[in-house]
Amino acid sequence: MTTTFLPCGVYHENYIQDHAWWQTKFIKGKMLLLFFLLFILIPLLADTYILSICNQIGYTILGAIGVQLLIGYCGQLTLGHAAFVAVGAYTSTLLILEFPWPAILLNLGLAYPISIFIAGLMAGLWSVLFGLPSARVKGFYLILTSMAAQFIIVDFIITQYVSQIGGRGQAFSLPPGTIKLGPWLIDSDLKVYYLMILLCIICIVGVANIMRSRVGRAWVAIRDNDISAEVMGINVIKYKLLAFFYAGFIGGIAGSFWISNLAAISPEHFPWSWSLWLVGVILIGGVGSIHGTIFGALFMVLVMESLQLMVLPLADIYPKLLMDFLFIKEAAFGLAICMFLIFEPNGLAYRWWQTKNYFNLWPFSY
């Protein structure tokens, strides 16, 4: 028997129903509406400014998914994820600009798609390298080892050596026509937006499926109690390093995507503060929730953009406000973290869950 609503006494009859993505007709309708909004309505109505904000949100989601996987699902603290995003961005850039691709691949527009995958692999391997200390240390000490990735990879290797390839100095220029996905040239905010939507869907679906597998259950067991997980026969070191690889792989995809939105790439695009920002995204959105990653990215980007719009009219009266906006933004970020930790420690995803259950169970929502 299939019905539209589940909570009030209707149960699944088999495992496939229980693990279906869209379990009711109502949810299917909501998802169709969401796809209509993302793929048709926003591209038709949004101007360049709105599309740029959407691309920023997508980039934040892609960057934060890896952090969510490490912290929220596997319990491995990290403050150096921006380094792996940088590895992905520079790997993809170098492959596009410097690698001698066969003419057939260039004509088919496969150079950039292949570079995205290789960028993810490289970032994943670097992430595993800096995740090796997790076999011995945890907590505060693991945070320090993850921070070392930022200073070693970005501030030393990329800044001092990788950026000098080809005699370019600090920045790699990405001329128009460089980024091509098959027959489509990624040369406008709208095309970047569609690429962002595609990559976000692939990464979100991938992580959601992994979390429903044996690997995901092992990560959750390690997060809850790694000693108990080891007693139950879980190879803790193996699964920790696997978590670092997957997180780095997604971070590499995020970096490879972001170069499609830039005219030039330099180490300044990947500061250590970006790692802090991504951790803040999952704290505000909700730790251990894919929904939390999306909600946190929406909240952070939209609030900061709204704050900038509020500051702009005052800049005519107080010009120094515009010059100091970076400090205002950082202060707002810190305040948002504090407010959520005090008043909503479970994040926006938990509030969404409560609201959804209230309406699903109405009028018996008590």
N, C-alpha and C positions, 0 to 999 in steps of 0.2 A: 504494500500500500504506500503510495507516495502522496505527500501533502505539501502545503506551502510553508507551514510553520512547524518548528521542531520543539520549542521549549516545554510546552504544556502536555507532556505525556506521550509524545510521538518519538519512537526510537528507531535507530537504524537496524536493519536486518542482516547486514553483512559488513565485512571489513572495507570493501570498496566504497560503499555508501558513507561510511564513517570518515574516510579519508578523501572524499571528493572535494575539489576546490570550491565548487559552488553547490551547496547542498539543498537549496530550495529554489523554487521559481522566483520568489521575491529577491533573493540574493543575486540570481542570474539577471534579473531586471536591473538591479542596482549596478551591476558590473557593466552591463551593456550601456547604461546611461553614462557611467564613468568613461568608458572607451569613446563614446560619442563626444563627450566633453574634451578629452585629451587629444583625439585625432582629428576632430572636425571643428568643433565650436571655437576652441582657443586659437588654432591657426587662422580661422576665418576672421575673428574679431580682434585679436591682439595686435598691437603695434610693435615696433622694434623694441621699445623699452620693456613692455610686458614680456616679450619673448626672451629678452636678456635675463630678466628676473627668473623666468621659468628654467632657463638653462643653468643659472646659478643654483637653483633649488635642486635640479637633477644632479649637478656635480657634487653638491653637498650630500645628497642621498647615496650616490655611488661611493664617495669617500667614507661615509659613516657606516655603511653596511659592513665593511671589514672590521671596523672598531666594534660594532655591535656583536659580530661573530666572536671576536676575541674576548671582550669584556662581558657582554651579556649572556653569551651561550657557553663559553668555555672557562670563564673566570680568570683570564690572563690579562692583567693590567698592562696598558700600553700608553705611552705618551710620545711616540715617534712615528706615527702612521704617515705623516706628511712626507717622510723620507721615501717610503715605498711608492707613494703617488708620484713623487719626483722621478723615481727610477723608471716607472712606466712611461711618464711623459717624455723623458730624454731618450729612452730606448726606442719608442715609436718615432720620435723626431729624427734620430740618427739613421734609423732604417729607411725612412722616407727620403732624407736629403743625401745620405752618403752611400747607402748600399747599392751596388750595381744590379738592379732588378732585371730579369729577362724582359725583353720587349713585350712578350705575350702577356705577362702578368700586369705590366703597366697599362697596356691597351685594354685589358679586361677590368682595370681598376681594383686589383686585388692587393696592391702593395699595402695600402692602409689597413684593410681588414686583417691581413696576415700580421702586420706590425702590432695590432691590438693584442692578438693572442700571444705573440712573443714577448711583448711588454708585460703582460700578465705573468708569464712564466718567469721572467727575469725578476720582477718585483717579488714574486712568491719565493724564489730561491734566496734573495736577499733577506726577506722576512724570516725564513727558516734559520738563516745564519745568525740573526740577532735574537731568534727565539730559542737557540740552544741553551742559554743560561736558565731558561724556565725548567730545565731538567734538574737543576740544583737549587734555584732560588725562587722566591715568590714574594708577592706583596710589594713593599717599598723598594726592595732590591731589584725586582723585575722592572719596576718603573724606571729606575736609573739605567738599566741596560737597554731598555727600549729608547730612552732619551738619547743614548749614545749613538743610535742609528742616525738621528737627525744631524748631529755634529760631524760624524764620520762621513756619511754619504753625501749630504747636501753641502755642508760648509767646507768640507775638505775635498772629497773626490770630485764631485760635480763642479764646484766653484773653481778649484785650482787646476783640474785636468780635463774633465769632459767638456767644459765650456770653451776650452782653448782649441778644440778640434777644428781644423779648417781655418785657423787664424781669425775666428770671428770675435774674439774677446769674450764677453760675458753672455751675449744673447744669440740665439739661433733665430733667424728670420724665416717665417713661413709664408712665402709668396702666394698670391691668389692662384688657385689651381693645384695646390700641393696636396690637399686632402680630397681624396676621391674614393667613394664607396661604390664599387661596381661601375655602372654607367653614370652614376649621379655625382656631380661635383658639389662638395659641401662648401658653398661660398656665400651663404646667407644665414641670418639668425633663425629663419624658419627651418632650413635644412638641418642646422645644428640641433634645433629643438626635436625634430623627428629622430635624429640619431640618438639624442639623449633618452627619449622615451623608449626606443628599442633596447638600448643597453640597460636601462633601469629595469625594464620588464624581465630581460634575460637574467640579470643578477638576482633580482628579488625572487623569481621563480626558482632559480638554482639554489639559493640559500634555503628557501622554504622546503624544497624537496630533500636537501641534505639533512635538515633538522628532523625530518620524518624517517630518516634512515638509521641504521645501526651506528654510523659515525656521529650523527647528531645526538643520539641518546647517550653515547659515550662522553661527548663533550659536556652535556648537562650533568652527568654523574660526576665528572671531574670538577665542574664548577661547584656543585653542592658539597662534595667531600671527596677530595682526591685520594685520601687514604682508603676510604671505603671502596672507591672505584677500583683501586689496585687490588684490594682483597678479593673483589668479585671477578678478577681476571682480566681487567681492562689494562692494556699496555698504555700507561699514563703518558710516558715520554713520547711514544709514537703519535698519540692523538693530539697532544699539545702541539707538536711540530706540524702535524697536519692542519691544525687550526691556524697556525701562523702562516702556512703556505696559502691556504684558501683566502685568508684575510689580505695577504700581500698580493695575491693574484687579482682580487677585486680592486684593490688600491691601484694596481698597475693599469687596469682597465679605465679607472677614473682619470688617471693622469693622461692616458692615451686619448681619451675623449676630450679632455680639456684643451689640448693643443688645437683642436678644430675650432675653438672659440677665441684663439689668440693669434695676433699677427706676428708675435715673436715670443720666445720662451726664454726665461732666465731663472737663476736660483731664487730671486726675490719672489717668485710666484709660489714658493713652497716653504714659507717660514715655519719655525717651530710653533708659533701661535696657531697655525692651522691645525696641528695635532690637538691642541687644547680645545679649539673650536669644535672639532669632531667629537671629542669626548663630551663636551657640553651639549651637543646635539642629542646624543643618546640619553644623557641624564635628564634633559628636559622632555624628550619624547617618551622615554620609558626604557629602562634597561631590560634586555631579554625579550624584545618584541620588535618584529619587522615593522609593524604599524608605528611603533615608537620612533623608528628611524625616519619614516616619512613625515610624521607629525612634527618631530623635532626640527627637521630641515625646513619645513614650511614655516614653523614658528620663528626660527632664528633669522632666516632670510627676510621674511616679510616684516618682522618687527624692526630689523635694522634698516630696511629700506624706508619704512614709515618714519623712523626716527630721522633719517637723512632728509626726507621731505619736510619734516617739521623744522629742521634746522635751517634749510635753505631760505625761507622768507625772513628769518632773523639775521641772516648773514649781511643784509644791507645795513642793518643797525649795528650789529656787532660782528665785523668781518673776521675777528679772531675765532669765532665759533666754527667757521668753515675750516680754518686751518687746524683747529684742535678736534675736528670731528673724529679722527681715529681714536683719540683718548676717550671721547664721549662714547664711542661704540664699545670700546673695551670695558668702560665702567658699566654700561648697560648690560653687557654680556655677564659680567661678574654679579651684578644685581639680580639678573634673571636666574642664574644658577642658585644663588642664595635663597631667593623667594621660592623656587620650586623645591629645593631640598627641605625647606621649612614647612611649606603649606601643601605641597603635592609631591612627596618624595617618590611615588611610583610613576610619575610622569603623565603626559597627556594620553598615552595609550591606555592607562588604567582608567582615566576619566571617560574615555571613549567606550571602553568595555562596560563601565557602569551605566552610561547613558543608553547604550544599545540594549543591555539587559532590561533596563527599566521599561523601554517601549515594547520589547519582545514579550515580557511577562505581564504587561498591563491588561486588565485592571488589577491583577494580583501581584504587583511589583514589590510589595512588602516582603 
